[in-house]
Amino acid sequence: MTDSAERIYEQVLVARCQTGDEAARAELVTRYHARLVYFVRRLLGDDCPIDDVLQNVWLAVFGRLPCLRSPAAFRVWLYRIARNHVCTALRRRRRWVDLPDDDLAVPADDQPAFTREQAGLIHVCLGRLKPVHREVLVLRFVEGMTYEQIAEVVGCPVGTVRSRIHHAKSALRHEMEARDDP
């Protein structure tokens, strides 16, 4: 399916869910659950149980879905809900550290090309980054969201998203280089 056909299909699927179609709900969960598991796990860390957070996310999504005005906004809306539940869980654990929003506009540089062999190393090093860095990297490079979509999810200006991605990529490179040194 092409990207535009995929987006249209997802919009129809969301609209069907809004009318109470249980099969459409099941398909939405199937489409997004594994991706949400990865996103939530990257933000909470590997040592934290995520089942309660995910259950709360899906309960909130299906409870509020009838109020979603635009089915096209579903993906960003879903990740915003997931992020909010992760923040709540982290606050409860008292491990969330809010970084100040800096409005440094950093030009987007070329995205590095990672080999398949580096994928495992990237996964491990992602877990060592600050939550705000993990968050923007996962949304940008795993979920393929635009800077504008990420800004909506995390609730900050696009310039801040650019800055966070720049700093997150630098931190990830530093972690990877530190692992490569004997």
C-alpha positions in Angstrom: 0.0 0.0 0.0 1.3 3.5 -0.8 1.7 6.0 2.0 -1.4 8.0 1.0 -3.5 4.8 0.7 -2.2 3.7 4.1 -3.1 7.1 5.7 -6.6 7.0 4.1 -7.1 3.4 5.3 -6.1 4.4 8.8 -8.5 7.3 8.8 -11.3 5.0 7.8 -10.3 2.6 10.5 -10.4 5.4 13.1 -13.8 6.5 11.9 -15.1 3.0 12.2 -13.8 2.8 15.8 -15.6 6.0 16.5 -18.8 4.3 15.6 -18.1 1.4 17.9 -16.8 -1.1 15.4 -15.0 -3.7 17.6 -13.1 -5.3 14.7 -11.7 -1.9 13.8 -10.6 -1.4 17.5 -8.8 -4.7 17.4 -7.0 -3.8 14.2 -5.9 -0.4 15.6 -4.5 -2.2 18.6 -2.7 -4.7 16.4 -1.3 -1.9 14.2 0.0 0.2 17.1 0.6 -2.0 20.1 4.1 -3.2 19.3 5.2 0.3 18.3 3.7 1.7 21.6 5.5 -1.0 23.5 8.8 0.2 22.0 8.0 3.9 22.6 7.0 3.4 26.2 9.8 1.0 27.0 12.4 3.5 25.6 11.0 6.3 27.8 10.5 4.3 31.0 13.5 2.1 30.7 13.9 -1.7 30.4 13.7 -2.2 34.2 10.2 -0.8 34.6 7.0 -2.8 34.0 5.0 -1.2 31.2 1.8 -3.2 31.1 -0.1 -0.9 33.4 1.0 2.2 31.4 0.0 0.6 28.1 -3.4 -0.6 29.5 -4.0 3.0 30.7 -3.1 4.4 27.3 -5.5 2.1 25.4 -8.3 2.8 27.9 -7.8 6.5 27.5 -7.6 6.2 23.7 -10.8 4.3 23.3 -12.5 6.4 26.0 -11.7 9.6 24.2 -11.8 8.4 20.6 -15.4 9.5 20.0 -14.2 13.1 20.7 -11.3 13.0 18.2 -12.3 15.5 15.6 -10.0 14.5 12.8 -9.2 10.8 12.2 -6.1 12.1 10.3 -4.7 13.3 13.6 -4.9 9.9 15.3 -1.2 8.9 15.3 0.0 12.2 16.8 -2.9 12.1 19.3 -2.1 8.5 20.3 1.5 9.3 21.0 0.6 12.4 22.9 -1.7 10.3 25.2 1.1 7.7 25.5 3.6 10.3 26.4 1.3 11.8 29.0 0.8 8.4 30.7 4.6 7.8 30.7 5.2 11.2 32.3 2.7 10.3 35.0 4.4 7.0 35.6 7.8 8.6 35.8 6.5 11.3 38.2 5.2 8.5 40.4 8.7 7.0 40.3 10.2 10.4 40.8 12.7 9.8 38.0 11.4 12.3 35.4 13.6 15.3 35.0 12.2 18.2 33.0 14.8 19.9 30.9 14.3 23.6 30.2 13.0 24.4 26.7 15.7 26.1 24.8 14.6 27.7 21.6 17.8 27.2 19.8 17.1 26.7 16.2 19.5 24.1 15.0 19.6 23.4 11.3 18.7 19.9 10.4 21.8 18.0 9.4 22.0 14.9 7.3 20.7 11.8 9.1 23.4 9.3 9.7 23.2 6.0 7.9 23.5 3.1 10.5 24.4 -0.3 9.4 22.5 -3.4 10.4 25.3 -4.4 12.7 25.0 -1.1 14.6 21.3 -1.7 15.3 21.9 -3.6 18.5 24.4 -1.1 19.7 22.0 1.8 18.9 19.2 0.0 20.9 21.5 -0.4 23.9 22.8 3.2 23.7 19.3 4.6 23.3 18.5 3.2 26.7 21.3 5.1 28.3 20.1 8.5 27.0 18.0 11.1 28.9 14.3 10.5 28.5 13.8 13.7 26.4 16.5 12.5 24.0 15.1 9.0 23.7 11.7 10.3 23.2 12.5 12.6 20.2 14.8 10.0 18.6 12.1 7.3 18.8 9.4 9.6 17.4 11.6 10.9 14.6 13.5 7.8 13.5 11.3 4.9 14.5 7.9 6.5 14.0 9.0 8.7 11.2 7.2 11.8 12.5 7.9 15.2 11.2 9.3 17.9 13.5 5.8 19.5 13.6 4.2 16.3 14.7 6.8 15.7 17.4 6.3 19.2 18.6 2.6 18.4 19.0 3.3 15.2 20.8 5.8 16.6 23.3 4.1 20.0 23.6 7.0 22.3 22.7 8.0 24.6 19.7 9.4 23.1 16.6 12.7 24.9 17.2 13.0 23.1 20.5 12.3 19.8 18.8 15.1 20.5 16.3 17.5 21.4 19.2 16.5 18.2 21.2 17.1 16.0 18.1 20.4 17.6 17.5 21.5 17.1 21.1 20.0 13.6 21.2 21.9 12.6 18.1 25.1 13.9 19.6 24.5 12.1 22.9 23.7 8.9 21.0 27.0 9.2 19.0 28.9 9.8 22.2 27.4 6.7 23.8 28.2 4.6 20.7 31.7 5.9 20.5 32.2 5.2 24.2 31.1 1.6 23.7 33.5 1.2 20.7 36.5 2.3 22.7 38.4 -0.6 24.3 
